[in-house]
Amino acid sequence: MLDIKITKAATLKAKPADETKLGFGKIFTDHMFLMEYTRGQGWHDARIVPYAPFILDPACVVFHYAQEIFEGMKAYRAVDGTIQLFRPDCNAKRMQDSCDRLCIPTIPVEDYIQAVKALVEVEKDWVPHTEGASLYIRPFIFATDVGLGVHASPTYTFCIIVAPSGAYYAEGINPVRIYVEDEYVRAAPGLTGFTKCGGNYAASIKAGELAEEKGFAQVLWLDGVEKKYVEEVGSMNIMFKISGKIYTAPCTGTVLPGVTRRSCIELLRDWGYEVVEEHVAIADIMKAGHDGTLEEVFGTGTAAVVSPVKELDWKDDKVFICDGKIGPLTQKLYNTMTGMQWGKIPDDKGWIVPVCKG
Ligand SMILES: *Cc1c(COP(=O)(O)O)cnc(C)c1O
């Protein structure tokens, strides 16, 4: 149990007037959560303070060697007014796995959830009221030791900031075009693919920018060894419905274990679908696309929930999926997940964690 000291901001910012123009991660609230780690002492000084810039030494480890990890989740304003979280324990455990790989000291699951809840409660008036909009939560930990020797820092800062963010599908769910990346890779066995570390993103920006220039929403990453098997898209896991079965890459170290991925798999299995967590060759996906057995393709992630894919381009080959429309199973997953998150359908899975009354 953390002893969280709360210092309220003297003046509060004006809340955004138009919740349809929030965008993603652009506006931040009045407060942030902070806690420091010092070797020998452990995590200490948990507190909520006015949102403010950091003052850091230019020789801090994080600036040079990227010893940093983050998480991403949302707080929702349910139809009955409750402010609630979706499976925060999964994010807390995943953050521990990320920390462990980056030699960052872990934070107990209960402390992580307590910190998130405390900040969300302080900022509850910032949780948007508009359907589909939410308060995006960004916890992160970075190394603060000063010095250029390559080593695990003995000191860290854990911070949580929150950003009211707009509905991902403000203009309706539009299926996207995906570029199958054939040159660059995101992860390889033994590396950090299963962690949410900033370095993974730094390494993936180039492929993303090139794909965007060519009119694609995101890249689909292939395995880093043979560039043969599908892994995931930019910041989402990906699922393929082929002849009635759902295929997705296994979480064996190179794929980020998404909370949305895991939740969709549980729902699909509840509904009687066979979900195969195996390596599937991109050549087989393209073949299924051509012979008409590739029924639906969708990404899964906290930001979009599900993102239907209408086209895959691999080398000189293209396949088009579901006539450019969202597939019925993708739509059902979207309705079920968002229904639970916004308290419109009962949570019979125990996934919703209330924070406070709005
Ligand atoms: C965060 C992330 C995901 C999705 O995880 P969720 O927990 O579902 O939001 C997928 N892939 C990558 C690379 C990610 O960083």
Ligand as a Chemical Component Dictionary entry (heavy atoms), coordinates in Angstrom:
data_LIG
# 
_chem_comp.id                   LIG 
_chem_comp.type                 NON-POLYMER 
_chem_comp.pdbx_formal_charge   0 
_chem_comp.three_letter_code    LIG 
# 
loop_
_chem_comp_atom.comp_id 
_chem_comp_atom.atom_id 
_chem_comp_atom.alt_atom_id 
_chem_comp_atom.type_symbol 
_chem_comp_atom.charge 
_chem_comp_atom.model_Cartn_x 
_chem_comp_atom.model_Cartn_y 
_chem_comp_atom.model_Cartn_z 
_chem_comp_atom.pdbx_ordinal 
LIG C1 C1 C 0 0.749  -1.671 -26.683 1  
LIG C2 C2 C 0 1.029  -2.507 -27.877 2  
LIG C3 C3 C 0 0.085  -3.434 -28.375 3  
LIG C4 C4 C 0 -1.333 -3.556 -27.845 4  
LIG O1 O1 O 0 -1.419 -3.847 -26.485 5  
LIG P1 P1 P 0 -2.778 -3.504 -25.701 6  
LIG O2 O2 O 0 -2.461 -3.944 -24.312 7  
LIG O3 O3 O 0 -3.837 -4.320 -26.319 8  
LIG O4 O4 O 0 -3.016 -2.049 -25.836 9  
LIG C5 C5 C 0 0.465  -4.232 -29.437 10 
LIG N1 N1 N 0 1.680  -4.114 -30.008 11 
LIG C6 C6 C 0 2.597  -3.231 -29.583 12 
LIG C7 C7 C 0 3.917  -3.153 -30.253 13 
LIG C8 C8 C 0 2.294  -2.395 -28.507 14 
LIG O5 O5 O 0 3.210  -1.506 -28.076 15 
# 
loop_
_chem_comp_bond.comp_id 
_chem_comp_bond.atom_id_1 
_chem_comp_bond.atom_id_2 
_chem_comp_bond.value_order 
_chem_comp_bond.pdbx_ordinal 
LIG C1 C2 SING 1  
LIG C2 C3 SING 2  
LIG C2 C8 DOUB 3  
LIG C3 C4 SING 4  
LIG C3 C5 DOUB 5  
LIG C4 O1 SING 6  
LIG O1 P1 SING 7  
LIG P1 O2 DOUB 8  
LIG P1 O3 SING 9  
LIG P1 O4 SING 10 
LIG C5 N1 SING 11 
LIG N1 C6 DOUB 12 
LIG C6 C7 SING 13 
LIG C6 C8 SING 14 
LIG C8 O5 SING 15 
# 
